[in-house]
Amino acid sequence: MSVVQTAASTDGIAGLALSTGVSLASTHGAMLIGTLFGVILYGLALHQSYQYATTFSSDSYFMKLLVASVMVLETLHVAITVHSCYHYLVSNYFNPLILLSGVWSLNILPFVSGLVMFISQLFFARRVSLIGRAQSVVVWIALLLLAGEVGFSIAATVKALQDPSFQVTATVTKLSGIGLGLAVVGDSALTLTLIFAFRKSRQEGGQRRTSTIRMEAFGNSIDKTDMATTEQYDVQTGQRQAESAVERIQLYIVNTGLLTGLFNMAAFIAAFALPSSLICGSISIITARLYANSLLAVLNTRKVSLAGMEIFVDSSSETRVSFAEVQRAQSRAAWNVPSVSSASRNPPQIMVGVMTDTEALRDPPPSPSVFRRLTIGLRRGSLKG
């Protein structure tokens, strides 16, 4: 490497920026910054995935498959962003004309990012659907919008692969921007629903959906008083506790998907404000990593101690509860859904009563008197003399 080559390369990059109107800082410089932050967040996601695997090993296979799929896509996402930066900024450092053509890793980035967003949002959509039947409409609308986001991501990737020149960057960015706009609307619908559900849950005084098995014993033979013992196990959290600012931020910003929605909004604005740059792609890298971290943060903040079927209900309640309702309560706990009671029904409760009656011992019946025995003997003809 000579000083002449370095000067020629610098002059080439400067001339390229003047001729195209796009600087290296707003394109691959922005991608480098996004990749660095993405790698940091990927390390955090790895830590959270390890914590999830060691703490919630009894989760359903669907949940494990969902987490595994997101982490595989995140790993692929990190690999292609690192490859893109290395290709442009290291391997072709002395070839500034390479900046005018797209490499395969950069071209498929919109599709991989869209897939990460869609799979991660399936988790949040499921959480919203478990809040109640009224939220099903919101879920279906959000899923249609998120499917549209994946469609535009595929269109952007196909366009970039068909024409890898830098001249189509604006078109590819705008296609990705439309998909991001759909994602913003879908994210907002799910996020607002979760925020309102959390607020309602806390305004109700931290009402907990619990199941209680109460065993009562009546009629003690010693002191003639009723005795009762009660055991209670929490299935769903939601109680009001003293919380720090960090916990509130995690609850309302991270666990509801609000943080990812804000970054999607920023990427959407950048896509149409600066379509010839790669700032939108840089923000999308960070956003994709935040999706995985948000999903894992929700799973790892659960407080589930389910050891089989645990059911609790007030003894004065006349509500009849089916086992299907109990299973739905456990499902809400597994997906970390806010506990929101319905005005039309009371919290499900089941009473198991064990009645024990103790009969006091009586004195043995008195033996027949002598006169009584004589009378019985005369009647049977067994009396002698």
BELPEQUI-V296778 format. One record per residue. N is the residue number from 1. RES is the residue in one small letter. NEAR is the number of other ideal C-beta (glycine too) atoms within 12 Angstrom. D_FIRST is the distance of its C-alpha to the first C-alpha in Angstrom with 1 decimal. Layout:
N|RES|NEAR|D_FIRST ; N|RES|NEAR|D_FIRST
This chain:
1|m|10|0.0 ; 2|s|9|3.8 ; 3|v|9|7.0 ; 4|v|11|8.4 ; 5|q|15|6.7 ; 6|t|15|7.4 ; 7|a|14|10.8 ; 8|a|18|11.5 ; 9|s|25|11.1 ; 10|t|18|13.3 ; 11|d|16|15.7 ; 12|g|24|16.0 ; 13|i|32|17.0 ; 14|a|17|19.3 ; 15|g|17|20.9 ; 16|l|24|21.3 ; 17|a|25|23.1 ; 18|l|14|25.3 ; 19|s|16|26.2 ; 20|t|24|27.1 ; 21|g|17|28.4 ; 22|v|28|26.5 ; 23|s|22|23.9 ; 24|l|30|21.2 ; 25|a|19|23.2 ; 26|s|28|26.4 ; 27|t|40|24.9 ; 28|h|40|22.2 ; 29|g|25|22.3 ; 30|a|34|26.0 ; 31|m|41|25.4 ; 32|l|29|23.1 ; 33|i|25|25.9 ; 34|g|41|28.6 ; 35|t|39|26.8 ; 36|l|23|26.5 ; 37|f|27|30.2 ; 38|g|42|31.1 ; 39|v|25|29.7 ; 40|i|20|31.8 ; 41|l|33|34.8 ; 42|y|35|34.2 ; 43|g|20|34.5 ; 44|l|25|37.7 ; 45|a|37|39.0 ; 46|l|24|38.4 ; 47|h|20|40.4 ; 48|q|32|43.2 ; 49|s|31|43.3 ; 50|y|18|43.8 ; 51|q|21|46.5 ; 52|y|31|48.2 ; 53|a|21|48.2 ; 54|t|13|49.8 ; 55|t|19|52.3 ; 56|f|29|53.5 ; 57|s|14|53.5 ; 58|s|18|56.9 ; 59|d|26|55.7 ; 60|s|19|56.5 ; 61|y|11|54.4 ; 62|f|16|53.7 ; 63|m|30|52.2 ; 64|k|20|50.1 ; 65|l|16|48.9 ; 66|l|32|48.0 ; 67|v|36|45.9 ; 68|a|22|44.2 ; 69|s|24|43.5 ; 70|v|40|42.0 ; 71|m|32|39.7 ; 72|v|21|38.5 ; 73|l|32|37.7 ; 74|e|41|36.0 ; 75|t|26|33.8 ; 76|l|25|32.9 ; 77|h|44|32.2 ; 78|v|36|29.8 ; 79|a|22|28.0 ; 80|i|33|27.5 ; 81|t|43|26.4 ; 82|v|27|23.8 ; 83|h|25|22.6 ; 84|s|39|22.6 ; 85|c|35|20.4 ; 86|y|21|17.9 ; 87|h|27|17.9 ; 88|y|35|17.2 ; 89|l|28|15.2 ; 90|v|16|12.9 ; 91|s|15|13.2 ; 92|n|22|12.9 ; 93|y|23|10.9 ; 94|f|23|9.5 ; 95|n|20|13.0 ; 96|p|30|15.4 ; 97|l|18|18.3 ; 98|i|28|18.5 ; 99|l|37|20.1 ; 100|l|28|23.1 ; 101|s|22|24.0 ; 102|g|36|25.4 ; 103|v|29|24.4 ; 104|w|18|27.5 ; 105|s|31|27.2 ; 106|l|43|27.3 ; 107|n|33|30.2 ; 108|i|32|32.4 ; 109|l|43|32.0 ; 110|p|48|35.2 ; 111|f|37|37.3 ; 112|v|41|36.3 ; 113|s|50|36.8 ; 114|g|41|40.2 ; 115|l|34|41.3 ; 116|v|47|40.5 ; 117|m|53|42.5 ; 118|f|38|45.4 ; 119|i|34|45.9 ; 120|s|45|45.7 ; 121|q|46|48.2 ; 122|l|33|50.6 ; 123|f|40|51.1 ; 124|f|49|52.0 ; 125|a|38|54.2 ; 126|r|32|56.1 ; 127|r|40|56.6 ; 128|v|42|58.1 ; 129|s|29|60.3 ; 130|l|32|61.8 ; 131|i|35|63.0 ; 132|g|27|65.8 ; 133|r|14|66.9 ; 134|a|16|66.6 ; 135|q|28|62.8 ; 136|s|18|62.5 ; 137|v|16|62.4 ; 138|v|31|59.4 ; 139|v|30|57.6 ; 140|w|18|58.2 ; 141|i|23|57.0 ; 142|a|39|53.9 ; 143|l|30|53.1 ; 144|l|22|53.6 ; 145|l|32|51.2 ; 146|l|42|48.6 ; 147|a|26|49.0 ; 148|g|27|48.4 ; 149|e|43|45.2 ; 150|v|33|44.0 ; 151|g|25|45.1 ; 152|f|35|43.0 ; 153|s|39|40.0 ; 154|i|27|40.5 ; 155|a|25|40.9 ; 156|a|42|37.7 ; 157|t|33|35.8 ; 158|v|22|37.5 ; 159|k|28|36.6 ; 160|a|36|32.9 ; 161|l|23|32.9 ; 162|q|15|34.8 ; 163|d|20|32.6 ; 164|p|24|29.1 ; 165|s|22|28.1 ; 166|f|34|27.5 ; 167|q|19|30.7 ; 168|v|27|32.9 ; 169|t|39|31.5 ; 170|a|29|34.5 ; 171|t|26|36.9 ; 172|v|42|35.5 ; 173|t|44|35.4 ; 174|k|27|39.0 ; 175|l|33|40.2 ; 176|s|49|38.8 ; 177|g|37|40.3 ; 178|i|31|43.8 ; 179|g|40|43.5 ; 180|l|44|42.5 ; 181|g|29|45.6 ; 182|l|33|47.8 ; 183|a|50|46.3 ; 184|v|35|47.1 ; 185|v|28|50.7 ; 186|g|40|51.1 ; 187|d|45|49.5 ; 188|s|30|51.7 ; 189|a|32|54.8 ; 190|l|42|54.2 ; 191|t|36|53.0 ; 192|l|24|56.0 ; 193|t|36|58.3 ; 194|l|44|57.0 ; 195|i|28|57.1 ; 196|f|24|60.7 ; 197|a|36|61.6 ; 198|f|36|60.2 ; 199|r|20|62.1 ; 200|k|23|65.3 ; 201|s|29|65.0 ; 202|r|25|64.7 ; 203|q|17|67.4 ; 204|e|22|69.8 ; 205|g|14|69.5 ; 206|g|25|67.0 ; 207|q|22|69.3 ; 208|r|32|68.3 ; 209|r|41|68.9 ; 210|t|34|70.4 ; 211|s|35|72.7 ; 212|t|29|75.3 ; 213|i|26|77.5 ; 214|r|26|80.6 ; 215|m|19|83.2 ; 216|e|21|86.6 ; 217|a|19|89.6 ; 218|f|18|93.0 ; 219|g|19|96.4 ; 220|n|16|95.7 ; 221|s|15|98.9 ; 222|i|9|98.6 ; 223|d|9|98.4 ; 224|k|11|99.1 ; 225|t|11|96.0 ; 226|d|16|93.2 ; 227|m|18|89.8 ; 228|a|19|86.5 ; 229|t|14|83.0 ; 230|t|19|79.9 ; 231|e|17|76.3 ; 232|q|19|73.6 ; 233|y|25|70.0 ; 234|d|26|67.4 ; 235|v|38|65.8 ; 236|q|38|64.0 ; 237|t|27|62.8 ; 238|g|34|63.3 ; 239|q|20|65.3 ; 240|r|16|64.8 ; 241|q|15|63.2 ; 242|a|9|61.7 ; 243|e|16|58.1 ; 244|s|10|55.1 ; 245|a|11|53.0 ; 246|v|13|50.2 ; 247|e|16|52.6 ; 248|r|19|53.9 ; 249|i|16|50.3 ; 250|q|24|49.6 ; 251|l|32|52.9 ; 252|y|25|52.9 ; 253|i|26|49.2 ; 254|v|35|47.4 ; 255|n|36|50.3 ; 256|t|38|51.5 ; 257|g|45|48.2 ; 258|l|29|48.3 ; 259|l|30|44.8 ; 260|t|45|43.3 ; 261|g|36|45.5 ; 262|l|24|44.1 ; 263|f|38|40.5 ; 264|n|43|41.6 ; 265|m|27|43.2 ; 266|a|27|40.1 ; 267|a|44|38.0 ; 268|f|35|40.9 ; 269|i|21|40.8 ; 270|a|32|37.1 ; 271|a|38|37.3 ; 272|f|23|39.7 ; 273|a|19|38.6 ; 274|l|29|34.9 ; 275|p|30|34.9 ; 276|s|28|31.6 ; 277|s|33|29.6 ; 278|l|44|29.0 ; 279|i|36|30.9 ; 280|c|45|33.8 ; 281|g|51|31.7 ; 282|s|39|30.3 ; 283|i|38|33.9 ; 284|s|49|35.0 ; 285|i|43|32.6 ; 286|i|40|34.3 ; 287|t|44|37.7 ; 288|a|50|37.4 ; 289|r|44|36.7 ; 290|l|43|39.7 ; 291|y|46|42.0 ; 292|a|47|41.5 ; 293|n|42|41.9 ; 294|s|44|45.0 ; 295|l|45|46.6 ; 296|l|40|46.0 ; 297|a|36|47.2 ; 298|v|37|50.4 ; 299|l|38|51.0 ; 300|n|29|50.3 ; 301|t|25|52.6 ; 302|r|31|55.6 ; 303|k|21|58.5 ; 304|v|29|60.1 ; 305|s|19|62.3 ; 306|l|26|64.0 ; 307|a|11|66.0 ; 308|g|13|67.9 ; 309|m|18|70.2 ; 310|e|27|70.8 ; 311|i|32|73.3 ; 312|f|30|74.8 ; 313|v|30|77.4 ; 314|d|21|80.0 ; 315|s|19|83.5 ; 316|s|10|85.2 ; 317|s|18|83.1 ; 318|e|12|84.8 ; 319|t|21|81.6 ; 320|r|15|81.3 ; 321|v|27|77.8 ; 322|s|14|76.6 ; 323|f|15|74.1 ; 324|a|12|71.9 ; 325|e|24|71.7 ; 326|v|29|70.8 ; 327|q|21|68.0 ; 328|r|26|66.6 ; 329|a|37|66.7 ; 330|q|32|64.7 ; 331|s|27|62.2 ; 332|r|35|61.8 ; 333|a|34|61.1 ; 334|a|30|58.5 ; 335|w|36|56.6 ; 336|n|41|57.0 ; 337|v|38|59.1 ; 338|p|39|60.9 ; 339|s|36|64.6 ; 340|v|32|66.6 ; 341|s|28|70.3 ; 342|s|19|72.4 ; 343|a|10|75.6 ; 344|s|10|77.4 ; 345|r|19|77.1 ; 346|n|19|77.1 ; 347|p|31|74.4 ; 348|p|35|75.1 ; 349|q|30|77.2 ; 350|i|27|79.1 ; 351|m|26|81.9 ; 352|v|19|82.8 ; 353|g|16|86.2 ; 354|v|16|87.7 ; 355|m|14|91.4 ; 356|t|16|93.3 ; 357|d|12|97.0 ; 358|t|16|98.7 ; 359|e|8|102.5 ; 360|a|11|104.5 ; 361|l|7|106.6 ; 362|r|7|110.3 ; 363|d|6|113.3 ; 364|p|6|114.8 ; 365|p|6|117.8 ; 366|p|8|121.1 ; 367|s|8|123.3 ; 368|p|12|126.5 ; 369|s|10|129.5 ; 370|v|10|132.6 ; 371|f|10|134.7 ; 372|r|13|132.0 ; 373|r|15|131.9 ; 374|l|15|135.7 ; 375|t|14|135.7 ; 376|i|15|133.1 ; 377|g|16|135.1 ; 378|l|13|138.4 ; 379|r|11|136.7 ; 380|r|11|135.4 ; 381|g|8|138.8 ; 382|s|12|137.2 ; 383|l|12|139.3 ; 384|k|8|141.8 ; 385|g|4|144.9
